[in-house]
Amino acid sequence: MKNIYMVQASNVYSGNSFKAAYLPYAVGLLVAYAFTDETIKENYDFKRFVFTRENTEKAVESMETPAFVGFSNYIWNTQYNLALAKKIKAKHPECVILFGGHNVPPDNSFLEKYPFIDFLIHAEGEEAFRSLLLELLKDNPDFASINNLSFRNYDGTFTKTPVEILDKTDYPSPYLTGLFDSIFEENPDMQLDAILETSRGCPNSCTYCDWGCNGSKIRLFPIERVYAEIDWLAAHNVKFIWGADSNFGQFKRDIEIVDYLINVKEKTGCPERLRINYAKHNPQVVFEISRKLDKYGLSKEGATISFQSLDPTVLENIGRKNISMEKFSQLLSMYKKEGVITYSELLAGLPGETYESFCKGIGTLLAAGQHRLITVYNCEILPNSPMAEPEYMKKHGIKTVEIDALTAHSEFDEEIREKTHYIIGTNTLPTEDWIACNIFTCFEESYHHCGILKFIAIYLYYEFGIPYEDFYNAIISHAKANKDSIGYSVYEKLYSFFKAIADAKPIKLYANEIYGNITWVPKKVPHLDTIYRLDAYYEEIRPLLVSYGVSENDADELIEYQKTALKLPNRNNFSVEFSKNWHEYFTAVLADENISLTEKKNRVSVNNASTPTNWKDYALEATWFGQNGITFNPEISSEDI
């Protein structure tokens, strides 16, 4: 019997008192399908999955005469896979090494660069994996007969076979076939999270993404299988599920799947949370799904209304179409009336974007009412995306840098650092402007969506007509002009971080001992580096408010209300008196209902029993798990006096 091992190494995410990792769904699919073949059953013995970043030396030692090891590659594990594969080949030269997954380039470059790799699978892998195992059993194998495969010929040349996507969804489930049972038995103290795939494929062709690169239509998995997997995951106490569908909500049956998830949760308590990639062009179904998930506490972050950019030239460059701002505002109002949270996404560094258009895009979303969360990701070059094609990169002057991948909240791997390719400049966005875009989004996301300046920015927009992008640019300028300030210390940390990325120098994530032994991504730096010295920061920015024409009294009360609205450690069951109806005013604005700010003596009271008792718990509950919304006091009210 030939021994098979499969590797899909997940980061182990850790807080102050827990550890979590994903089950190896992708390689589990390959094994489940391959072992439906009797010839494979008779000749191969599947030994185990390497599903976390085990020490590579120990991982190799644990393998009993491996004949075949397959690796699933993405940006969070490719360097680990390369290191492990090289050591396996050195100790077991006859072992066949296979690489597949999203991070395997579409050409033969991995075979050329890494002689210890024998085969590559491109695109979907079930058919190619099974066929390869069967072909390896033959005296004269014909690897060229297998689609989606690259391999090294005996004369040192390389062959890549045609890529084919079959209209097929009847693959067996690795959950239901028991492949992961041993993982649960061997890791009783680890939270094991899972992937749920109810459909496969994507009809879109966004240039920055590799999901639709093969032009595949969406294929639906059998509903009976989906329901059975949900039952299995609940029975195994899986608390968090990541939905693998590219456009969940595209089909009406997706509502039925959500109903089934809710029913299972009501009976078993699991899953506790669900993360979904929502359909872009079926807002009514997505709204109904979001409403249900929110009602039953299954939504991790709420409904996504993504844009990537709001600039028409950028959208044309990336093959993307957005809904109108009018439609966006209507959707936001609809979600707000149902009490369903939403967030929007943008990408920094897209071809055609400028610093001004980028900041204006964020300001436009805020002006349309998206005050809950706008999250910005740096555009990365994925090897199978259209954006990675040399002609595309040359046309748009795309400049990239290879850096260590940023993985916060996880156990630090001293042995191997993962790599990613950031876009740090284009024809329209010089690198210094790229740095400035990142600094702007860090300040805006932390100070607006985590709450330190949110109501101040809203007040200035409605009462003084100051665009949101102008206000947050002013906050940055004010920080830069006062080098002894908290604001400047934050700016300096951010500039140094992104400048190091641009220069391809070593980078280090933010850490602060008052929040425990956890690392944080840059966009959390302004919040975490300011919140524990809040009063001093408000003193710094108070002159800026006055410079806009805000009266001394209004500036004081506005800052006091902003602070009152924030959830802070050991701060609950208190009240503050005001001379204006601040709470009524901001409550109306956030509900898309405008009322006048008037003189009215009133008392704002906060009654919150769930306030964290220390900064470590605050950082976990409010800044990480809370996804920003929990930084605000949920039990706040006002009464006239």
NUFI-772982 format. One line per 4 residues: number of its first residue (from 1); for each residue x, y, z of C-alpha. Coordinates in nm, 2 decimals. Example, Ala and Ser with C-alpha at 12.3 -4.5 7.8 and 13.67 -1.06 7.14 Angstrom:
REM NUFI-772982
1 = 1.23:-0.45:0.78 ~ 1.37:-0.11:0.71 $
REM end
This chain:
REM NUFI-772982
1 = 0.00:0.00:0.00 ~ 0.12:0.35:-0.09 ~ 0.09:0.60:0.19 ~ -0.08:0.93:0.11 $
5 = -0.06:1.25:0.32 ~ -0.24:1.58:0.25 ~ -0.14:1.92:0.36 ~ -0.37:2.23:0.40 $
9 = -0.20:2.42:0.68 ~ -0.42:2.68:0.85 ~ -0.30:2.95:1.09 ~ -0.39:2.88:1.45 $
13 = -0.59:3.18:1.56 ~ -0.55:3.25:1.93 ~ -0.68:3.50:2.18 ~ -0.59:3.52:2.55 $
17 = -0.76:3.19:2.63 ~ -0.85:3.00:2.31 ~ -0.72:2.85:1.99 ~ -0.90:2.79:1.66 $
21 = -0.82:2.65:1.32 ~ -1.00:2.55:1.00 ~ -1.07:2.20:0.89 ~ -0.88:2.11:0.57 $
25 = -1.19:2.12:0.34 ~ -1.01:2.16:0.00 ~ -0.78:1.86:0.03 ~ -1.06:1.67:0.21 $
29 = -1.27:1.70:-0.11 ~ -0.99:1.54:-0.31 ~ -0.94:1.25:-0.08 ~ -1.31:1.18:-0.05 $
33 = -1.36:1.17:-0.42 ~ -1.04:0.97:-0.50 ~ -1.13:0.69:-0.25 ~ -1.46:0.62:-0.42 $
37 = -1.24:0.44:-0.67 ~ -1.18:0.07:-0.59 ~ -0.84:0.06:-0.75 ~ -0.72:0.35:-0.54 $
41 = -0.87:0.19:-0.22 ~ -0.67:-0.13:-0.30 ~ -0.34:0.04:-0.37 ~ -0.33:0.36:-0.15 $
45 = -0.36:0.41:0.23 ~ -0.46:0.76:0.33 ~ -0.27:0.83:0.65 ~ -0.36:1.18:0.78 $
49 = -0.40:1.56:0.72 ~ -0.15:1.82:0.82 ~ -0.40:2.10:0.89 ~ -0.20:2.34:1.10 $
53 = 0.15:2.48:1.07 ~ 0.32:2.20:1.25 ~ 0.70:2.22:1.29 ~ 0.82:2.10:0.96 $
57 = 1.09:1.87:1.10 ~ 0.84:1.70:1.32 ~ 0.58:1.68:1.04 ~ 0.83:1.50:0.82 $
61 = 0.93:1.26:1.10 ~ 0.57:1.18:1.16 ~ 0.52:1.06:0.80 ~ 0.55:0.68:0.75 $
65 = 0.72:0.62:0.41 ~ 0.51:0.87:0.22 ~ 0.46:0.78:-0.14 ~ 0.24:1.08:-0.22 $
69 = 0.19:1.42:-0.05 ~ -0.05:1.68:-0.18 ~ -0.05:2.04:-0.08 ~ -0.33:2.30:-0.10 $
73 = -0.19:2.65:-0.15 ~ -0.31:3.00:-0.07 ~ -0.15:3.32:0.05 ~ -0.15:3.20:0.41 $
77 = 0.04:2.87:0.36 ~ 0.24:2.86:0.04 ~ 0.58:2.93:0.19 ~ 0.51:2.68:0.47 $
81 = 0.42:2.42:0.20 ~ 0.73:2.48:0.00 ~ 0.95:2.44:0.31 ~ 0.77:2.12:0.41 $
85 = 0.77:1.97:0.06 ~ 1.14:2.04:0.02 ~ 1.22:1.85:0.34 ~ 0.99:1.56:0.25 $
89 = 1.16:1.52:-0.09 ~ 1.51:1.53:0.07 ~ 1.42:1.25:0.31 ~ 1.20:1.05:0.07 $
93 = 1.32:1.12:-0.29 ~ 1.07:0.87:-0.44 ~ 0.77:1.05:-0.28 ~ 0.55:1.23:-0.54 $
97 = 0.49:1.59:-0.45 ~ 0.17:1.76:-0.58 ~ 0.08:2.13:-0.55 ~ -0.26:2.28:-0.62 $
101 = -0.49:2.56:-0.51 ~ -0.54:2.93:-0.58 ~ -0.17:3.03:-0.52 ~ -0.03:2.80:-0.78 $
105 = 0.04:3.01:-1.09 ~ -0.13:2.93:-1.42 ~ 0.20:2.84:-1.59 ~ 0.48:2.60:-1.51 $
109 = 0.69:2.84:-1.31 ~ 0.65:2.65:-0.98 ~ 0.80:2.34:-1.15 ~ 1.09:2.54:-1.29 $
113 = 1.16:2.72:-0.96 ~ 1.11:2.43:-0.72 ~ 1.26:2.10:-0.84 ~ 1.11:1.91:-0.55 $
117 = 0.76:1.96:-0.69 ~ 0.65:1.69:-0.94 ~ 0.30:1.79:-1.04 ~ 0.08:2.10:-1.04 $
121 = -0.30:2.10:-1.05 ~ -0.46:2.40:-1.20 ~ -0.82:2.51:-1.13 ~ -1.05:2.25:-0.98 $
125 = -0.87:1.94:-0.86 ~ -1.10:1.64:-0.79 ~ -1.08:1.48:-1.13 ~ -0.71:1.55:-1.19 $
129 = -0.62:1.42:-0.84 ~ -0.80:1.09:-0.88 ~ -0.67:1.04:-1.24 ~ -0.31:1.12:-1.12 $
133 = -0.33:0.86:-0.85 ~ -0.45:0.60:-1.10 ~ -0.19:0.69:-1.36 ~ 0.09:0.66:-1.11 $
137 = 0.01:0.30:-1.07 ~ 0.08:0.22:-1.44 ~ 0.41:0.10:-1.57 ~ 0.39:0.36:-1.86 $
141 = 0.18:0.64:-1.72 ~ 0.04:0.90:-1.97 ~ 0.01:1.21:-1.76 ~ -0.07:1.42:-2.07 $
145 = -0.41:1.25:-2.08 ~ -0.51:1.42:-1.75 ~ -0.66:1.77:-1.78 ~ -0.57:2.06:-1.54 $
149 = -0.22:1.91:-1.49 ~ 0.14:2.04:-1.53 ~ 0.44:1.81:-1.49 ~ 0.81:1.77:-1.56 $
153 = 0.90:1.55:-1.86 ~ 1.19:1.30:-1.85 ~ 1.40:1.53:-2.07 ~ 1.36:1.83:-1.83 $
157 = 1.09:2.01:-2.03 ~ 0.75:2.08:-1.90 ~ 0.39:2.00:-2.01 ~ 0.07:2.18:-1.92 $
161 = -0.25:2.01:-2.02 ~ -0.58:2.19:-2.11 ~ -0.78:2.33:-1.82 ~ -1.14:2.19:-1.80 $
165 = -1.42:2.27:-1.56 ~ -1.68:2.00:-1.55 ~ -2.05:2.07:-1.49 ~ -2.04:1.84:-1.19 $
169 = -2.14:1.87:-0.82 ~ -2.20:1.51:-0.71 ~ -1.86:1.49:-0.53 ~ -1.87:1.32:-0.19 $
173 = -1.84:1.53:0.12 ~ -1.53:1.50:0.34 ~ -1.75:1.57:0.64 ~ -2.00:1.30:0.57 $
177 = -1.74:1.04:0.48 ~ -1.58:1.07:0.82 ~ -1.24:1.20:0.70 ~ -1.22:1.46:0.97 $
181 = -1.34:1.25:1.26 ~ -0.98:1.18:1.38 ~ -0.90:1.56:1.38 ~ -1.18:1.61:1.64 $
185 = -1.06:1.32:1.85 ~ -0.70:1.43:1.85 ~ -0.77:1.80:1.91 ~ -1.03:1.82:2.19 $
189 = -0.92:2.16:2.32 ~ -0.91:2.34:1.98 ~ -1.21:2.52:1.82 ~ -1.24:2.37:1.48 $
193 = -1.40:2.60:1.22 ~ -1.54:2.48:0.89 ~ -1.61:2.57:0.52 ~ -1.96:2.52:0.38 $
197 = -1.98:2.50:0.00 ~ -2.34:2.51:-0.14 ~ -2.23:2.61:-0.49 ~ -1.92:2.65:-0.70 $
201 = -1.81:2.89:-0.97 ~ -1.84:3.26:-1.04 ~ -1.97:3.43:-1.36 ~ -1.80:3.77:-1.28 $
205 = -1.47:3.87:-1.42 ~ -1.33:4.13:-1.18 ~ -0.96:4.17:-1.27 ~ -0.83:4.17:-0.91 $
209 = -1.00:3.83:-0.83 ~ -0.93:3.48:-0.94 ~ -1.27:3.33:-0.86 ~ -1.41:3.39:-1.21 $
213 = -1.09:3.35:-1.40 ~ -1.20:3.03:-1.57 ~ -1.53:3.18:-1.68 ~ -1.72:2.91:-1.49 $
217 = -2.09:2.93:-1.43 ~ -2.24:2.87:-1.09 ~ -2.32:2.51:-1.02 ~ -2.54:2.41:-0.72 $
221 = -2.45:2.13:-0.49 ~ -2.73:1.89:-0.41 ~ -2.95:2.04:-0.14 ~ -2.96:1.70:0.05 $
225 = -2.58:1.71:0.08 ~ -2.59:2.07:0.20 ~ -2.84:1.99:0.47 ~ -2.65:1.68:0.58 $
229 = -2.33:1.88:0.61 ~ -2.50:2.14:0.83 ~ -2.63:1.86:1.05 ~ -2.28:1.71:1.07 $
233 = -2.11:2.04:1.16 ~ -2.37:2.10:1.44 ~ -2.32:1.75:1.57 ~ -1.95:1.81:1.59 $
237 = -2.00:2.15:1.77 ~ -1.85:2.36:1.49 ~ -1.92:2.72:1.61 ~ -1.80:2.92:1.31 $
241 = -1.87:2.85:0.94 ~ -1.72:3.04:0.64 ~ -1.94:3.02:0.33 ~ -1.73:2.92:0.03 $
245 = -1.99:3.04:-0.23 ~ -1.89:3.33:-0.45 ~ -2.24:3.47:-0.47 ~ -2.46:3.34:-0.19 $
249 = -2.81:3.49:-0.23 ~ -2.80:3.46:-0.60 ~ -3.07:3.18:-0.58 ~ -3.39:3.17:-0.39 $
253 = -3.30:2.83:-0.25 ~ -3.03:3.01:-0.05 ~ -3.31:3.14:0.17 ~ -3.41:2.78:0.23 $
257 = -3.05:2.69:0.33 ~ -3.05:2.98:0.58 ~ -3.38:2.86:0.72 ~ -3.23:2.52:0.77 $
261 = -2.92:2.67:0.94 ~ -3.14:2.87:1.18 ~ -3.35:2.56:1.26 ~ -3.03:2.36:1.34 $
265 = -2.89:2.63:1.55 ~ -3.22:2.66:1.75 ~ -3.20:2.29:1.82 ~ -2.83:2.24:1.88 $
269 = -2.68:2.58:1.95 ~ -2.44:2.55:1.65 ~ -2.32:2.72:1.45 ~ -2.29:3.04:1.64 $
273 = -2.16:3.25:1.35 ~ -2.16:3.25:0.97 ~ -1.95:3.45:0.73 ~ -2.09:3.48:0.38 $
277 = -1.98:3.62:0.04 ~ -2.30:3.78:-0.08 ~ -2.43:3.80:-0.43 ~ -2.38:4.14:-0.60 $
281 = -2.69:4.16:-0.81 ~ -2.98:4.02:-0.61 ~ -3.03:4.27:-0.33 ~ -3.38:4.15:-0.22 $
285 = -3.28:3.79:-0.16 ~ -2.96:3.91:0.02 ~ -3.17:4.14:0.23 ~ -3.40:3.86:0.34 $
289 = -3.10:3.64:0.42 ~ -2.93:3.91:0.62 ~ -3.25:3.99:0.81 ~ -3.29:3.63:0.91 $
293 = -2.92:3.57:1.01 ~ -2.92:3.89:1.21 ~ -3.24:3.80:1.39 ~ -3.10:3.47:1.51 $
297 = -2.75:3.60:1.59 ~ -2.58:3.41:1.31 ~ -2.43:3.70:1.12 ~ -2.07:3.77:1.21 $
301 = -2.03:4.11:1.04 ~ -2.37:4.18:0.88 ~ -2.45:4.23:0.51 ~ -2.18:4.33:0.27 $
305 = -2.25:4.61:0.02 ~ -1.92:4.62:-0.16 ~ -1.79:4.87:-0.42 ~ -1.41:4.83:-0.44 $
309 = -1.40:5.18:-0.58 ~ -1.65:5.46:-0.66 ~ -1.44:5.61:-0.95 ~ -1.59:5.54:-1.30 $
313 = -1.24:5.50:-1.46 ~ -1.13:5.25:-1.19 ~ -1.45:5.05:-1.23 ~ -1.39:5.03:-1.60 $
317 = -1.03:4.92:-1.55 ~ -1.13:4.64:-1.31 ~ -1.44:4.51:-1.50 ~ -1.67:4.60:-1.22 $
321 = -2.02:4.76:-1.20 ~ -2.16:4.92:-0.89 ~ -2.51:5.01:-0.78 ~ -2.60:5.38:-0.78 $
325 = -2.55:5.59:-0.47 ~ -2.93:5.64:-0.47 ~ -2.99:5.27:-0.47 ~ -2.72:5.23:-0.20 $
329 = -2.88:5.48:0.03 ~ -3.22:5.31:-0.02 ~ -3.07:4.97:0.07 ~ -2.90:5.12:0.38 $
333 = -3.23:5.26:0.49 ~ -3.41:4.93:0.43 ~ -3.15:4.75:0.64 ~ -3.15:5.01:0.92 $
337 = -3.53:4.99:0.95 ~ -3.50:4.61:1.01 ~ -3.21:4.66:1.25 ~ -2.97:4.47:1.03 $
341 = -2.61:4.59:1.03 ~ -2.42:4.64:0.70 ~ -2.07:4.72:0.60 ~ -1.90:4.82:0.27 $
345 = -1.57:4.72:0.12 ~ -1.31:4.91:-0.09 ~ -0.97:4.83:-0.23 ~ -0.67:5.05:-0.21 $
349 = -0.42:5.06:-0.50 ~ -0.66:4.99:-0.79 ~ -0.55:5.11:-1.14 ~ -0.69:5.45:-1.22 $
353 = -0.74:5.56:-0.85 ~ -0.58:5.88:-0.72 ~ -0.54:5.99:-0.36 ~ -0.82:6.24:-0.40 $
357 = -1.06:5.99:-0.57 ~ -0.99:5.73:-0.30 ~ -1.06:5.97:-0.01 ~ -1.37:6.11:-0.19 $
361 = -1.50:5.75:-0.24 ~ -1.49:5.69:0.14 ~ -1.65:6.03:0.20 ~ -1.93:5.95:-0.04 $
365 = -2.01:5.63:0.13 ~ -2.02:5.81:0.47 ~ -2.24:6.08:0.32 ~ -2.48:5.81:0.19 $
369 = -2.52:5.68:0.55 ~ -2.27:5.40:0.58 ~ -2.15:5.49:0.93 ~ -2.13:5.14:1.06 $
373 = -1.82:5.01:0.88 ~ -1.62:5.08:0.56 ~ -1.33:4.83:0.55 ~ -1.05:4.89:0.30 $
377 = -0.82:4.61:0.18 ~ -0.49:4.66:0.00 ~ -0.51:4.52:-0.35 ~ -0.29:4.22:-0.38 $
381 = -0.18:4.05:-0.70 ~ -0.32:3.70:-0.70 ~ -0.13:3.47:-0.95 ~ -0.45:3.35:-1.13 $
385 = -0.62:3.68:-1.16 ~ -0.64:3.89:-1.48 ~ -0.46:4.17:-1.30 ~ -0.15:3.95:-1.27 $
389 = -0.11:3.93:-1.65 ~ 0.21:4.11:-1.76 ~ 0.02:4.31:-2.03 ~ -0.23:4.44:-1.77 $
393 = 0.03:4.54:-1.52 ~ 0.24:4.72:-1.79 ~ -0.07:4.91:-1.92 ~ -0.16:5.05:-1.58 $
397 = 0.20:5.09:-1.45 ~ 0.13:4.86:-1.16 ~ 0.42:4.85:-0.91 ~ 0.43:4.57:-0.66 $
401 = 0.64:4.46:-0.37 ~ 0.67:4.12:-0.20 ~ 0.63:4.14:0.17 ~ 0.56:3.92:0.47 $
405 = 0.19:3.85:0.48 ~ 0.00:4.03:0.75 ~ -0.17:3.78:0.98 ~ -0.29:3.93:1.31 $
409 = -0.45:3.75:1.60 ~ -0.26:3.43:1.52 ~ 0.03:3.24:1.67 ~ 0.35:3.38:1.54 $
413 = 0.55:3.15:1.31 ~ 0.92:3.22:1.36 ~ 1.02:2.94:1.12 ~ 0.85:3.05:0.80 $
417 = 0.71:3.38:0.69 ~ 0.43:3.38:0.42 ~ 0.46:3.62:0.13 ~ 0.22:3.84:-0.06 $
421 = 0.24:4.09:-0.34 ~ 0.10:4.43:-0.26 ~ 0.03:4.69:-0.53 ~ 0.22:5.00:-0.40 $
425 = 0.18:5.22:-0.70 ~ 0.02:5.27:-1.04 ~ 0.02:5.53:-1.33 ~ -0.22:5.74:-1.13 $
429 = -0.11:5.66:-0.77 ~ 0.26:5.72:-0.68 ~ 0.39:5.52:-0.39 ~ 0.38:5.81:-0.15 $
433 = 0.01:5.86:-0.23 ~ -0.04:5.48:-0.18 ~ 0.11:5.53:0.17 ~ -0.12:5.83:0.22 $
437 = -0.43:5.63:0.12 ~ -0.34:5.36:0.38 ~ -0.29:5.62:0.65 ~ -0.62:5.79:0.56 $
441 = -0.82:5.47:0.58 ~ -0.65:5.37:0.91 ~ -0.75:5.70:1.07 ~ -1.10:5.69:0.92 $
445 = -1.18:5.33:1.01 ~ -1.05:5.36:1.36 ~ -1.17:5.70:1.45 ~ -1.51:5.69:1.27 $
449 = -1.62:5.33:1.28 ~ -1.47:5.25:1.62 ~ -1.62:5.57:1.74 ~ -1.36:5.81:1.87 $
453 = -1.46:6.09:1.63 ~ -1.77:5.95:1.46 ~ -2.03:6.19:1.60 ~ -1.80:6.49:1.57 $
457 = -1.76:6.41:1.20 ~ -2.13:6.37:1.15 ~ -2.20:6.70:1.33 ~ -1.95:6.89:1.12 $
461 = -2.09:6.74:0.80 ~ -2.46:6.83:0.87 ~ -2.41:7.16:1.05 ~ -2.11:7.31:0.87 $
465 = -2.11:7.12:0.54 ~ -1.76:6.98:0.59 ~ -1.72:6.67:0.37 ~ -1.61:6.36:0.57 $
469 = -1.30:6.32:0.36 ~ -1.20:6.68:0.44 ~ -1.25:6.63:0.81 ~ -1.03:6.32:0.83 $
473 = -0.77:6.47:0.61 ~ -0.77:6.77:0.86 ~ -0.73:6.53:1.15 ~ -0.42:6.38:0.98 $
477 = -0.28:6.73:0.90 ~ -0.35:6.84:1.26 ~ -0.16:6.54:1.39 ~ 0.14:6.60:1.16 $
481 = 0.16:6.96:1.26 ~ 0.18:6.88:1.64 ~ 0.48:6.65:1.68 ~ 0.43:6.61:2.06 $
485 = 0.07:6.49:2.02 ~ -0.09:6.16:2.05 ~ -0.22:6.21:1.69 ~ 0.14:6.25:1.56 $
489 = 0.26:5.94:1.75 ~ -0.02:5.74:1.57 ~ 0.06:5.90:1.23 ~ 0.43:5.82:1.28 $
493 = 0.36:5.45:1.36 ~ 0.14:5.42:1.05 ~ 0.38:5.60:0.81 ~ 0.68:5.40:0.93 $
497 = 0.48:5.08:0.88 ~ 0.36:5.15:0.53 ~ 0.69:5.30:0.42 ~ 0.86:4.98:0.53 $
501 = 0.62:4.79:0.31 ~ 0.69:5.01:0.01 ~ 1.06:4.97:0.07 ~ 1.03:4.59:0.11 $
505 = 1.18:4.62:0.46 ~ 1.09:4.41:0.76 ~ 0.76:4.50:0.91 ~ 0.61:4.44:1.26 $
509 = 0.25:4.44:1.35 ~ 0.12:4.67:1.63 ~ 0.13:4.53:1.98 ~ 0.07:4.69:2.32 $
513 = 0.11:4.50:2.65 ~ -0.20:4.66:2.80 ~ -0.41:4.46:2.54 ~ -0.23:4.13:2.61 $
517 = -0.01:3.91:2.38 ~ -0.20:3.98:2.06 ~ -0.08:4.15:1.74 ~ -0.31:4.39:1.55 $
521 = -0.33:4.51:1.19 ~ -0.25:4.88:1.11 ~ -0.61:4.99:1.07 ~ -0.66:4.92:1.44 $
525 = -0.36:5.13:1.55 ~ -0.53:5.47:1.58 ~ -0.81:5.33:1.79 ~ -0.60:5.11:2.02 $
529 = -0.33:5.37:2.06 ~ -0.57:5.65:2.14 ~ -0.86:5.49:2.34 ~ -0.68:5.44:2.66 $
533 = -0.57:5.81:2.67 ~ -0.89:5.95:2.53 ~ -0.92:6.27:2.74 ~ -0.58:6.39:2.63 $
537 = -0.66:6.32:2.27 ~ -0.98:6.52:2.28 ~ -0.79:6.81:2.43 ~ -0.56:6.79:2.13 $
541 = -0.83:6.81:1.86 ~ -1.06:7.06:2.04 ~ -0.89:7.36:1.88 ~ -0.96:7.21:1.54 $
545 = -1.33:7.21:1.62 ~ -1.32:7.57:1.73 ~ -1.13:7.66:1.41 ~ -1.43:7.54:1.21 $
549 = -1.66:7.78:1.39 ~ -1.79:7.55:1.66 ~ -1.87:7.74:1.98 ~ -1.66:7.67:2.29 $
553 = -1.97:7.53:2.47 ~ -2.07:7.31:2.17 ~ -1.72:7.18:2.13 ~ -1.71:7.07:2.50 $
557 = -2.06:6.91:2.49 ~ -1.99:6.74:2.15 ~ -1.67:6.59:2.28 ~ -1.85:6.49:2.61 $
561 = -2.13:6.32:2.41 ~ -1.89:6.14:2.19 ~ -1.71:6.00:2.49 ~ -2.04:5.91:2.66 $
565 = -2.14:5.70:2.36 ~ -1.82:5.49:2.37 ~ -1.81:5.16:2.56 ~ -1.50:5.17:2.79 $
569 = -1.37:4.93:3.06 ~ -1.54:4.96:3.40 ~ -1.76:5.25:3.28 ~ -2.13:5.18:3.31 $
573 = -2.45:5.29:3.48 ~ -2.38:5.67:3.47 ~ -2.54:5.98:3.33 ~ -2.43:6.31:3.19 $
577 = -2.63:6.64:3.16 ~ -2.63:6.84:2.83 ~ -2.78:7.17:2.72 ~ -2.86:7.04:2.37 $
581 = -3.05:6.74:2.23 ~ -2.73:6.56:2.11 ~ -2.86:6.21:2.16 ~ -3.19:6.27:1.98 $
585 = -3.00:6.45:1.70 ~ -2.75:6.17:1.63 ~ -3.00:5.89:1.68 ~ -3.21:6.05:1.41 $
589 = -2.91:6.10:1.17 ~ -2.81:5.73:1.20 ~ -3.17:5.63:1.13 ~ -3.18:5.86:0.82 $
593 = -3.42:6.10:0.99 ~ -3.30:6.46:1.02 ~ -3.41:6.67:1.32 ~ -3.27:7.00:1.43 $
597 = -3.01:7.04:1.70 ~ -3.18:7.26:1.96 ~ -3.13:7.40:2.31 ~ -3.29:7.15:2.55 $
601 = -3.17:7.05:2.89 ~ -3.15:6.67:2.91 ~ -2.98:6.39:3.08 ~ -2.81:6.10:2.88 $
605 = -2.80:5.78:3.08 ~ -2.59:5.47:3.01 ~ -2.68:5.13:3.16 ~ -2.46:4.86:3.03 $
609 = -2.40:4.55:3.23 ~ -2.16:4.39:2.97 ~ -1.88:4.65:2.99 ~ -1.54:4.48:2.99 $
613 = -1.35:4.50:3.32 ~ -1.00:4.55:3.17 ~ -0.82:4.66:2.86 ~ -0.74:4.30:2.75 $
617 = -1.10:4.20:2.74 ~ -1.19:4.53:2.58 ~ -0.95:4.47:2.30 ~ -1.09:4.12:2.23 $
621 = -1.46:4.20:2.27 ~ -1.48:4.54:2.12 ~ -1.20:4.58:1.88 ~ -1.16:4.22:1.74 $
625 = -1.48:4.02:1.80 ~ -1.71:4.32:1.81 ~ -1.62:4.43:1.45 ~ -1.64:4.79:1.57 $
629 = -2.01:4.81:1.66 ~ -1.96:4.69:2.02 ~ -1.73:4.99:2.09 ~ -2.06:5.19:2.13 $
633 = -2.28:5.17:2.44 ~ -2.59:4.97:2.34 ~ -2.80:5.09:2.63 ~ -2.81:5.46:2.60 $
637 = -3.11:5.69:2.64 ~ -3.20:6.06:2.71 ~ -3.47:6.24:2.91 ~ -3.56:6.60:2.94 $
641 = -3.48:6.78:3.27 $
REM end
